[in-house]
Amino acid sequence: MPSVISTDVLIVGAGVAGLWLNARLRRLGYSTVVVERASLGGEQTLKSQGIIHGGAKYALHGALTGASEAIADMPRRWSEAIAGSGEIDLSSVRLLSDAHYLWSPGTIAGNLTSFFASKAVRGRVDQVKGDQLPLALQDRAFKGKVYRLAELVIDVPSLLTRLAELAGDSLLAGQQIEPVQEAGDLVGLRVDGHEIRAQRIVLSAGAGNAALLEAIGLSQPAMQRRPLHMVIAKGASLKPLYAHCLGGGPKPRITVTSHPAADGQWVWYMGGDLAEADGVAREPDAQIAAAKKEVSHLLPWIDLSQVRWATVRVDRAEPAQSGLVRPDNAFLAEHDRLLVGWPTKLALAPDFADRVLSHLERDGIKPTAQAPLSDLPKPPLAVPVWEQLLP
């Protein structure tokens, strides 16, 4: 590894935001280096549910919000990438489901909520019945309404594998990250003693952005954390389900996605209101008990006797907002050649990349060649959380 590396864009943080941005930049001819302290996608990215939202869950009051407008185009962009015809080639990424569903369990409030949500969301939303229902809901005892949404659910481990392939030799594992300054201006970073100079430096390290900003000597942009307490269930009796179960409130009562485990069984990964508020305050055993009660009530025909359970806590790192509300879009702030941002959701990774590319275009940053960096120490791929907790 050369003692000093010069590159167009230095990215710190190899979650989906940093890796998607890196793939876009490299396809456009920019030279890049991506620094990761731990593993690729090992924090928020691999703990996400893999849903490429189109805005449905943000329109449960019957009106489009800023969030649902901002995210409405994401399914199309991800679909094109997975088809191999988009801004990056994700044709090898496994698509778990070509639709996500709004599911009302049959209560009057739930039915009304799902109805108004279906009318408010941009794009076609169809009610499904019979053998069109998700497999887990195809039971005589099921009562309720289900709407099919034009939203994807992707296999995040295969996404990370593909983004690592697209990164080529640009990935760098590094623990000690320090600023390199000239005349008080940030010109690069020193990673484990090796100096990397760049025309632009992008911090996309999620919760790690705060410590990096402190090391550089900046207090802004400020960051907030919104916690989740997700529930994982694994067992032979579980069938694929990708759905928001609705109650009468503004949030899904429970959101379920299904993921293939290494042993061939399905894993249910559960969020929604279950994982927020009261769920965050519960200890793991109490959270599992709450999840069992909810699943038994909503899906009483599913045998849970041999199902194994675990929980995982997630800190969603975001730009600070008044009242700790969820940001509507990807976020990017600039300080000279430093760009600091958060995608806010996995689905908004393309929006995050757009914002960085807009800055490069505005500032006249053109692609330049870079010497091969094949001898860089590489960060490993992260292991899915369900394989760690329920092997």
N, C-alpha and C positions, 0 to 999 in steps of 0.2 A: 504494500500500500504506500503510495507516495506521501511524503511528509506534508505537502500542501496540495489540496484538491480544489480546483476551480470548477464551478458548475453554474448553470443558469438558475435553477431553483433547488433549494435545500428544504426538504420537508421533514418535520419532526413529528412522529406519530404515525404508525402503520396500522391504523384501523381502516374502516371502509372509506372514510373521507380522504385520508392521506393516500391510500392505495388507488382509489378511483382517480383522484387528481393526478397522481403520478402516471397512470396509464394514459390519461388524456394528453398530458404534457409530452410524454415520450412519443405518442403517435403523431404529434405535431412537430416533432424534431427537436424538442428542448432536451438539454442535458439535465439530469436530476440525480440527487442522492436522497434516500429516505432513511432516516435514523429511527430505530426502535429499541427501547431499553429492555423490553420483555419479549413477548411473542406477537406474531402477526394477528391482529384482531382479537387479542386475548381478553380485552376488557369489555367495553360496551358492545362492540360489534358482534362477538360470538354469543353474547348474552341476550341479543335481540331475538325477536320471534320470526324474523325474515319476511315480514309482511311489507309489500310495496303498496302503501296506502294511496288511495285516490281521493280521500277526503270524507268518506262516509261516516266514520266515527266522530268527525268534528261537526256533523250537521244533524245531530240527533234532536235538536229543537225545531227542525224544519226549515232552517235558513242557512245559507252558505256563510261561513265565517271566513276571516282572513286566512286561517290555516287551511281550510278545505280548498280555497281558491289557489293558494300557493302550491299545494301539493298535487293538484288535479292532473298535471301533465306527467307526473312521475311514472305511472304504470306504462304509458306509451314508450317513454324513453328506455326504461328497463327492458320492456318487451323487445324493442328493436335491438338492444345490445345482446339479449339472449338469443335472438334469431340470427345474430352475426352481422346485422346490417346497421348497427347503431354507432354511437360515437366511440365506443370501445367494443371489442369482440368478446362476448361472454357466452359463446355458443356451447362451451363445454360445461357450463354451470347447470346443475340439476334443478329443474323446476318441480317443486313439491306439489303445487296446485296452480292451475291457471285461473282460479277464482278464489275469492274469500267471500264469506257469507254473513248476512245479518240474520240472526235467528231469534225469534220471539217465542218464549216458552208457552204462550197461550193466554197470558193475563191481558186484560183489556188495556192497561197502560202500556205493556210491552208491545202489543199489536199496533197501537196508535203510534208509538215511537218509531217502530220499524217502517210503518207506512209513510210517515212524514219524512223520515230519513231517505227513503227510496225516491220520493218526489223531488228532494232538494239536491241530490247529488248529480253532478255533471256526468253525462254518459248514460248508457243504458243499464237499467237495473230491473231484473226480471224475477218474479216469484217462481219458485221451483217446488215440485211435488213428486211423490212416488219415488221411482228409481233415479230421479235427478237429484234427490237429496244427498247430502254427504253420508258416507257409509255409516257413521256412528249414529245418525238420526233415522236410519231406515229400519224402524221398528213399529209394530202395530200400536204400541203404547204412546208413540210420539204425538203430541198435540201442539200445534203452533203454526207459525208462518216462517218461511225461509226465503230470503232474497239473495240472488246471486249478484255479486259485485265484480266489476271488471278490475280486480286487484290481484296481483300475483303473490305467491308465497315461494320464496327461494330457499334452497339449501345453503345456509351461510358457510359451512365448512368448504363446500365445493367452490363457492364464490371467492373465498380467501385463497384457495389453491390456485385458481385462475388468475387473480390479481397478482399473486406472487410470481406466476409465470410471466405475466406482462411486464413485471418490474425488471426482469432480466438481472443484470449485475448491479442495479442501482441501490439494492438494500444493504444497510449497514447496521450491525448490532453494536450498540454502544451504551455504556453505563454512565460515565461522567461527561456531562454536557456543560460547557462554559462558553460565555460570549467572547468573541474576538472583535475588538474595537480599535478604531483609528481616529484620532482627534475627537474622541467622544462619540463617534458614530459606529453603529453595529455593522460589521462587514462580513461576519461569518460566525461559525461556532467551532469550538475545539471539542472533539469527541474522542474520549480516551487518549488524549494527547495529540491527536491528529487534527490539523487545521483544515477546515473546509470553508472556502469563500464562495459566496453566491451573490448573484444580482438581486435575488429576492429570497427571503427566508419565511417559510410558512409553518406556523405552529398549529398542528391539528391533532394534538395529543390528548384530547378529551379532558379528563380531570387533571392530567399532567401539565396542562397549559399554565395553571396557577404557579406551580413551582418553577417552571421555565421562565415565566415573566418576572418572577422575583429574582431569579439568577441574573437576568438581563438588567434588572433595576427599574422595572415598570410595574405600576399598580393597576393599570387599565389595559384592556377591557376587563371588568370584573366578571367573575364566574359564579353561578349558582349550582347547587346540587339538588335534584329531585329524586328521592329514593323510591325503590320498588322492592317488594318481597315476593318474588316469583315462586311458583310451585311446579315441581317436576313429578310426573307419574309415569311408571313404566310397567307394562305387563302384557301378556298374550291376549287378554280380553279387550284391549284398546284398539279401536279402528281409527283410520284417519279422519280428522275433523279440523277444519279451518274456519272458525266462525267467531263473531262477536255475539254473545248472548245478551239480549237487551232486557232491561227492566224499564222503569218509568222515568229514570233520571237522565242526565246529560252525558253519562259515561256508560260504556258497556259493563254489564254486571260481571261478566267474565269473558276473557278472550282466550281461545284455545287454538294452538297450532300443534301439528304432529310432525315428528322428526324420526327418521330411521336410525336406530341404534346399530352398533357394530354387530350385535348378536342376532339381528333380524327382527327384533321386536320394535313396536312403535313406542315412542316417548311423547307424552302430552306435556306441553309447556304452557303454563297458564298464567295470564296476567289480567288486565282489566281492573275494575274496581276492587276485585279480590286482592290484588297486589299493592294497592295504594292505601292511603289513610289508615284505617284500622289494621290492615294487613301489615303495614310497616311496623306498627307498634307491637305486633304479636311476636312471641318467641316461636322458633321453628315448629315445635310440636303443636302449638295452638294454631299456627297457620295451616299446617297439614290437616288438622282436625276440621278447620273451617272449609278447606278445599274439598275434603271427603264429603262433608255435609252438603255442600253446594252441588257437587257432581251427583251424589245419590238422589238429591231432590230433583234435579233437572233431567237426569238420565238414569232413572231407576232400573232399567233393564240391563245395565252394564254391571257385570260381576267384578267387584273391586277386591274380592277376598285375597287374590294372589298378586295384587298390584303393589309395587314398591314406590315409596314416596321420598322426596327430598325438597329442600327449599334453597333458593339462592338470592342473595341481596345484590341489587344493582344500584349504583349511583349514576343517574343520568347527569352528565356535566353539560351545562348550557351557559350562554351569556346571561348575565344577571338581568332580571326583569322585575318591574314593580309588582309586588304581591306574589312573587315566585311563580308567576303564570308561565305556561309553556310558550316559547317563541314560535312565531308563525312560519318562519323560513330558516334556511341556513343563514349563518351569520359570519361576517368577515369585517375586521377592523384593521386599519393600517397605521403604522408608525414608521415613517421613512421607508426603508426597504424591508421592514418586518410586517408580515401579515398574520393576524391571529384570528382563528375562527373555530366554530363548532357547526357540524351539519344539523344538529338537534334531533335528527332521526336518520336511520339507515337509508330510508327511501329518498332522502334529500341530498345524498352524496353528489348526484349530478349538478344540483343547484349550487352546492359548495364549490365545485370545480368551475362552474360558470363564473362565479364571483372572482375567483383568483385569475382566471384567464382574462376577464374584463380589465383587471388592474394591469396585467402584463401588456395588453394591447394599448391601454390608455398611456402607459409610460414608455411605450416603444421598445419593450424588451423582446428581442428577436432570438430565435433558436441558434445555438452554437454547438459545435462538435465537442465531444469529451472523450478523453482517452479511456480505454477499457479499465474497469475496476473489478475484474473478476476475482481478485485476491482479498476482497473485503470479507470480514467475518459476518455471516448471515444470521439474522434472527430466525428462530424456528416458527413453524406454524402452531397456532394455539390448538389445544384439544377441547372438543365440545364439552360444555359443563356437565351434560348428562352422562358422558362417558367417565368423567372424573368422580361424580357423586353416586351414580348407579351403574357401575361397570358390569 
